[in-house]
């Protein structure tokens, strides 16, 4: 069993209830920003909170807020702690001191149009720990005025720990002033970079927890109402102590109302977490979770590689099928953006306010909504195509750095693709496809996006292989194919090939995600693997095995 979240919408909520929830959201947002400001107020403050647990944060920051209950406040502190975990992990990672060990060079194993056999392909810098760096790293992470005295007087039951403490004291006693200054300078330099930009919370959404003698979600007994469910918030500033929110319940999507009930505790109370999000005026969205059965995939995986782009097609699959987006819709949106750019340019020349008007905001919101709906429809088409082709596992590029490889083009009036992709939030496609596919019992995995368009399975990885957007033509083996379909085949092969999957991907649950590595490392793995298989398989292309 696993948790899955479902959204409940309540439109045209009455002013009193909406204002009560909004006041709470504003107060909690300000509370989170106050915590963030305090944590980053000084180097000493950040060092203190970096070494505290989530429980300690809750005890330290807990306070009374008139419009909030204790659960609201605890969850706000927990949310802030979670947000700062990345900063704290970065802080601790940067306090780990290493020395340069050696430099490794990867060389080209055969001649190409640009490079000769034996030329340097990539450089890898290897680092190492020494006893001295381990001692400095320890002092940087745990430095305090009492630390040295603790190391001298405290003895552990484990001999290995005592030996390490002796090593730390050896270097400290040898150069006490220099070690102290070095540790303090390292800590101050690292922290100063992190506290220069405290996290600023702008969203009004908040998470809390309900404790009620009954279910958070109940069926609406008024059969004439368009709202099928009632969500009850407890511990509220009302006469009854409860706040009743009518929401729309769709049994086909949300499932039975009884699924959202939880097991009562010793006080016969059901404890249920929820998230409140603010949409348009007087409209809210409440997110609830319930346990759902895990999707059991068949033992035999049948992969479908998918290449994503906005130049030729939205989706191109390894079976040769393509799904295009609504170009007229994109064209209208780009024309509107270009007009807005011109207006802003004229306003700057006249020293006027360059912000959007209310009408422009409404137009932008309408366009974005239409485009999101279009992307969802196309994602549905992709999943149905996979089902029709007998596939149970979709493989896509990791779209996080999707826009970086695109440049300006004559299409769409010379509009930059990177800006278009950012405005349309194309990178969120992986979440849209995953959500739709998982409901249909199809898994979705992701591979590194680099070199999916310019690599050939003969081992030649060069930009010259794709001089035009439409055609892939290898400069070494002279293999030619539709560029987008060829990219989809290579994407599929990174999952279908066990060796590449083990080297490039990490398994998370039932799907795979890219291992964190730089482009040079990915290129080296692909080049070595393709070159070896090219010799073994008798100069046959992967696409021949896929059936293209």
N, C-alpha and C positions, 0 to 999 in steps of 0.2 A: 504494500500500500504506500501511496505517496500523497503529499498535499498538492492541491490544485486550487487556484484562485479564480473566483467568478465575480463579475461586476454587477451591482444592482444600481439602477438609475432612478432618481426621483426628480421629476420635472415640476416646475412651478410650485415649489415648497413655500408655505406661507411665510410671511416676512419675519414673524416672531421666532419661529424655529430656525429659519435660515440665519438670522442675526445671532442667535445663541451659538450655533456651530461656528459661524464666521468669527465671532469674538474670541472663541476658544482657539481657533486656528491662528489668529493674529497673535494672541498671547503666547502660544507655544512656539511660533516662529521667532518672536522676539526673545523668548527664553533660550532657544537654541543658539541664537546669535550672541546672546550675553555669555553663554558658556564658552563659545568659540573665542570671543574676545578675551575672556579671562585666561583661557589656556595659552593663548598666544601673546599675552600681555608682556611677558618677559622671558628671558632664557631660563631663569630659575623656576618659573611657573610651568613652562613646557617640560622641563626635566622632571618635575615632580609628578605631573599627570601622566607622563609617558611610562612611569613605573607603577601606576596604579591599575587595579583591575576594574572591570565594569561595575562590580558591586561597590567598590570604593568610590567610583565616580558618582553613583546614585546617592550614596550616603553624604558625599561632600557637597553636591549641588542641589540636593532636594530642598525645596522651599514651598511656601504657600502661595498659590496663584488663585485669586477669587473665582475665576470662571472655569477652573480646571480641577479635576479630582486627582487623587494620588496616582492612579494608573496612567492618566494622561502625562503627568510629570515624569514618572519613571520611564515610560516609553520614549519621551522626548530626550531624556538624558542618555538612554541606551542608543537611540538613533545617532546622537552626536558622537558618542563613544565609537560606534561603528564607523562613522564618517572619518574619524581621526585615526583609525587603526592603520590606514595606508600611510599617513604621515609618520606615525610612530614606528611602523615597520621600516619605512625608508630611513628614518633617523637611526635605528639600530643597525640597519644594513651598512650605512655609510660610516658608522663608527667601527666597522670591522676592517682592520688594517692588513694589507697584503703587500708583498714585494714582488717585483718582476722576476719570474723564473727563467723563461726562455721564449723565443719567438719561433713559431712554426710557419713554414711557407708551403702553400699548395701550388703545384706547377701544372701547366697544360700538358696533357699526355699525347696530344697530336696537334698538327698544324691546323690553323684556321685562316680565314681571310685577313684577320687583323693580327693574330698572335702566332708565334711559332712554338713548336714543341720545346718545353723547358722554360718558357717564360713564366713569370710569377702570376698565378691566378688570384690568390687571396693570401692574407697574412693573419695569423692568429697569435695574440699575445696571451701567454699563460702566466698566471700569478700563483704565488705559493705563500703558505704560512711558515713562520719560524717561531722559535720560543720567544724571541723579543716581540714580534708582531702580535703573538697571542697574548702576551702580558699587557701590551699597550691597548689592545682591543678590549681586554677585560677591564682595565682601569677606565677607559673611555665610557664603557657601558654602565658601570656601577660606581663611578667616582662620587665620593662624599668625604667630608672631613674625618669621619670615623672609620673609613674603609681600611686604611693601613693598620690601625689599631686592631680592628676586627681580624684581619689576616694574621696578625702576630699572636693573638690570644686564643682565637677560636680553632679548635681541632676537630676534624671530621673523622668519622668511622672508616672512611674509605681512604686508603693509602694514596690512590691516584690523585684525589683532590688535594691532599696535604702536599704532595710533590709539586702540583701546579702552583699552590700558594707560595711555596718556597721559591719557585722560579720567579714569580711576580715580585716578591720581596727582594730577591737578589738584584734584579735590575733597578728597582726603586732605590734600594740602599746605596747602589753604586752611583746613580745620578739623581738624587732626590729632587733638586730644584729644576733641572732640565726636564725630567719626566713629568713633574707637576705642571710646568708651563706648557709642555707639549700636549698633555691630555686636556687641559683647560682650553687651549687654543683650538684643538680639533673639535671639542664639544661646542664651543661658542660659534665656530665657523659653520658647522652643520646646522645647528639650531637656528642661527640667524637667518639662513636661507628659508627654513621651513616656516618660521613665525612671521616672516615678512608678508605672507599672503594667507591670513586666516580664512577659514571656510566661511562663506557668506550664504546663508539660507534665504532663498527667495520664494520657495514653494509654500503654499498654505496647507498642503496635504499633511495629515498627521495620522499616527497609528496609536491605538489604545486597546484596552482590554475590558471586557464586560464580565461582571459577576452577578448573575441573576438566578432566582429560583424559577427556572424555566428557560426556554430556548431564546437566543438572541433574535432569531427569525421565526415568525409565526404566520400562519395563513390568515388572510383578511376575510372575515366572515361576511362582509358586505359584498354580496355577489354583483351588485350594480356598479361597483367601483372598478376602474380600469387598473387599479393597483392590486396585484394578487397577493402581496405579502406586506407584513408590518415588521420593521426592525425596531427593537426596543433598546435604547441606551439607558443604562442605570447610572446612579450617582450623579444626577444632573441637578442644576439649580432651578428646579420646578417645584410646584406644590406637592406633587406625588413623588418627586425624586427620580422620575423617569421621563424620557423623551421618546415619543412614538413617531417614526418616519415611515410613511407609505412608500413602497417601492414596487417596481414592475417585476413580476416573477414569471419566467417562461420555463415550464416543466421540461421541455425538450432540451433547452440549453443548460439551465441551472440544475435540473434533476429534482427529485422529491425534496420538499422542505425538511423532512425528517433527517435527511443526510447531514444537515448543518447542526444538529444537536450533538452535544459533547457529553462525556460521562461525568455525572455530578461528583463533587468532592465530598469531604466529610460533613460539610455544612449544607449538603444537598443543593449546592450552587453549580451552575454550568459556567465555566470560564471560557470565553470565546474572544479571540483577537479580531480586530477589524481595522480598516484604513478608510479615512474620509478624504475624498478628493473634490475640489471645487472646479466645476466646469463653467458654463455660462451663468448669467445672472439668475439667482434663485434656483439653480440646478446643481445637484451634488451627485457624486458617484461613491458608493460604498462597496469596498472590496472585502469579500468573505472567503474563507478557505474551507475545504472539506477533504476528507480522505477519498481517494479514487484508486481503483485497481490498476496496478502497473500493466503497461502494454507488453505482452510477451511476444517477442519477434521470433520468426522461424529460425532454425539453426543455419539454414543456407541463406546467405545474404545475396540479394540481387540488386546491384548498384545502378544508379542513374546519375551520371555526371552532369552538372548544370553550370554553364558559364553565364554570368550576369554582366550586362553592360547597357549603356543608353545610346550608343552610337548607331548600331545596326538593329539589334533586337534587345528586348528585356531579358529573355531567357533563350539559350541555345543548349540543347541536350546532346548527350553522347549517342543517342539513336538517330540524330540528324534532324529532329523536329525543332522548330523555332516558334517562340511566342513573342509577338511584338507588343509594345505599349501603345497607348492612344496618343499619337503624335500631335493631333489637332489640339488636344487638351494641354500638352506640354507647350506647344507653340503659343497658345493664348496666354498661358501663365508667363512665358518669357517676354512676350510683348508688353504685358502689364508691368513686369519688373523693369524693363528698359525704360518705359515711360516714367516710372517712379524715380529711376536713376537720373533722368533728365530734369525732373522737377527738383530733386534734391540739389543737383548741380546749380540750377538757376537760383535756388534759395540761398546757397552758400555765397554766390556772387553778390547777392543783395543783402547779405548778413542777416537773413531771416531764420526763423526756427525751422530746422530740417526734419523734425519728427513727423511721423505719419499722421494723417488726419483720421478721424473716426471712420470715415467712409473707406479710406485705404485699408485700415485694419480689418474691416468687415469683408472687403473684397479679397484680401490675402487669406483670411480664415476660410472663406468659401472655396477658394482655389485649392488650398491645402487639403481640405476635407474631400473634395472631388478626386484629387490625385491619390489620397490614401485609399479611397474606395476602389479606384481603378487598380492600384497595386494589389489589394486584397483579391479582387476578381481574377487578376492574372495569376496570382499565387494559387488560387483554387484550381485554375486551368492546369497549372503545372502539376499539382498533386494528382488530379484526375488523369493526366497524361501518364504519370508514373504507374498508377493503378492499372490503367488500360494496357500498358506495356509489360505488366507482370513484375514490376520492381517493388521492393519493399525497403529500400534505403536510398535516400537522396544525398548526393555529395555536392557541396557548394564551396565557393571561396569564402574565406573569412573576410567580410566586407568592412572591417574596421578601418583599413587603410585604402579603401576602394578608390577614393577620389584622387589619390596622390599621383597616379600614373596618367591622368588625363590632362589634355592641354586644350587650347582654344581651337575652334573649328569653324568652317564656313557655315555648317548647318546650325540652325537656331540663331541666325543673325550674328555669328561670331561670339556667342555667349560662352563663357568658360564652363567646361564640363564639371570641374571641381566645385564651382559655386552652385551649379544646377543640382548636383548630387547632394550637396549640403542642404540646400533649400528644400529639396524634396525628401530628405532623410532616407535616401535609398539604402543607407547602411542598415536601417531597421528591417530591411527585407528578410534577413535571416531569422528574425524573431517572428515575422508574419508567416513565413513558410513553415517554420518549426511548429508554430501553434496549430496551423491547419493540418499539417502532415501527421502530427502526433494524434490528433483526434481521429484520423483515418487509419491508425495503426501502422504508420510509415515513419521510420526513423530518419533523422537529418544530422549529418556530420559535416565538419568544416575543415578545409585544408588551407595551407598558406597561399595567399593570392599571388605571390611573386613567381615569375617565370612560367605562368600558365599559358601565356600567349606567345612567347618567343622561344620556348624550348622545343627541341625535336628529340624523339626517342632514339635517335642515333647517337646522342650525346652532345650535339651542337646546340649551344644556348647563346643566341646572338640576336640583337635588335634587327639585324639585316634579314632575319628569317621572316619578318612581317613588315615589309616596306609599305604595304597598303593595308587598310583596315579590313578588307574583305577576304584576302587570300593569304594563307600561310604557305611559304615556299622556302624549304631548307636550302641554305647555301652550300651545304656539304653533300647530302645524299640526294638532293634535287626533288625530294618528296613535296607534293603540292596538294593542298586540301582547303576546304572552307575554313577560314581562320577560327570562327566562333565554335564550330563543331569540333575542330581539332583541340581547342582549349578545353572543351567539355570532356573529351576523351582523356586528356592528360589529368584533369581533375579527378575523374573516376578512377584512373589507374593508381593514383596515390593512396586510394583506399583499397582497391582490389589487390594490389601487390603487397604481400605480407611484409616484405623487406622494407619497402618505402613507408608503409604504415607504422612499423615498429620504430623507424628512425625519425619520422617527421611528426607523428601524432601521439597524443595522450588520450587514453580512454577515460571518459567521465560518465559513469552510469552505463547506459546502453549506446552512447554515441561517442564520437571522437572530436577533439579540438586540436589546433596546431600546438606543437611544442614551442616554447619561447626560444627563438634563435634568430641570429641576424641573417641577412640576405646572402652573404658570402657562404655561410655554412649550408644553407639550403641549396645553393647553386652547386657547391662541392658534392653534396650527397646525390643530387640528381645527375650530375655529370658522370660521377663514378658508376652509379647504378646503370644508367642508360648505356654507357660505353661497354660495360661488361656484358649486359644482356644483348647488345647489338651483335657482339661476336658469337655468343652462345646460340642465339636464336637464328643465326644465319641471315642477318640483315633483313629481318622482317619487322614491319611497323606494328606498334600496339593497336593501331586502328583496324588492322586486318583481323585481329582476334576479337575486337568488339563488334565487328560486322558492318563497318561503314564502307 
